[in-house]
Amino acid sequence: MDLERLETLLTEMHRAGGSALHLAPGRPPGLRVQRRLVPAGTDPLAPDAVDELLRDMLFADHRQQLADKGHVEVLCVARTGRRYRTTVTALDGAHALVLRPVPATPPRLDELGLPPAVGAFAQAHGGLVLVAGFFGSGRSTTLAAIVDALNRDPARHVVTIEPTIEYLHPPGAALLHQREVGVHVGSTADGVRQALALGVDTIVATEIGDAASLDAAVAAAESGCLVFGGVAAGSVVGALAELTQTVPAELRGRLRLRLARALRGAVAQSLLQRSKAPGQVPLVEVLVANGPVRQAIRTGDFHELPAIMQRCRGLGMQTAELALQGLLAQQLVSREDALLHAGGPAPSQA
């Protein structure tokens, strides 16, 4: 497949109101339109069709990540100027592509249906806030909306460190610098340390997944910065467990102590299909650091956190189950989808 054909398919996707273009060898191109995958033509792609596109899309570091992990994300810009978040996945000796359009303007927190606590975190002036979610959970959109909110505060000096800059934030009331790993900084850890050396007060590191980036983020929070860190995890408990696993066993007690002191809060989200309208709605867990939360983190008793979140709803905390009950009560999701997400009987709306 050549770039001309790709441009044509992207134009077709926009005309159809699609949210993604799927390209896989041996199958016709597919457009994701609401909940359906619609073929864009009848001819299956040749075995090397996607690989032809990748020759122009990927740099050496992207190819190395693809070889190491089996997937990589890049940002592609079409001739029209539209930007696409592009996921490349290894598939039976070949590769598949999914291209998703990136909105021209950053999202707003008040447009995403997030709990008020998320906006409250964006108004804080110190501490570490974890934002967890797997691919497709809306985590990147939430972090972009947080940056948008921070960018409206004239008292802020904000630096973002992003593997790929998806949303270009226009000049706002804040002093904002966006840094891309591999372009402006060598790594997330380097970017956080450089931002701290510049004297910034707010750092947004969209991916924290290794010991070095975690250490840098916690150190920045310990110094008084407000730090938002993205974590690939499906829950608040999973995020904390995943982060502690990045260091050797003998260092985990010290790390938990630092996390307990530095943590301001955490959110974890996924997306469910709306029941009566197109689009998706976020299902969000919220943890706010208080005495019992800090004690559970210090001791490594992460399994106690959901019960604390349940008891402390007055502080803005909520478990996934409570969030699901709220979505059902508002009739934003169907009981069938709620049942599938919960993996058991659908939560009561009482």
Summary of the structure (lengths in Angstrom):
residues: 350
radius of gyration: 20.9
end to end distance: 53.9
largest distance: 60.8
contacts: 1134
relative contact order: 0.09
helix: 39%
strand: 26%
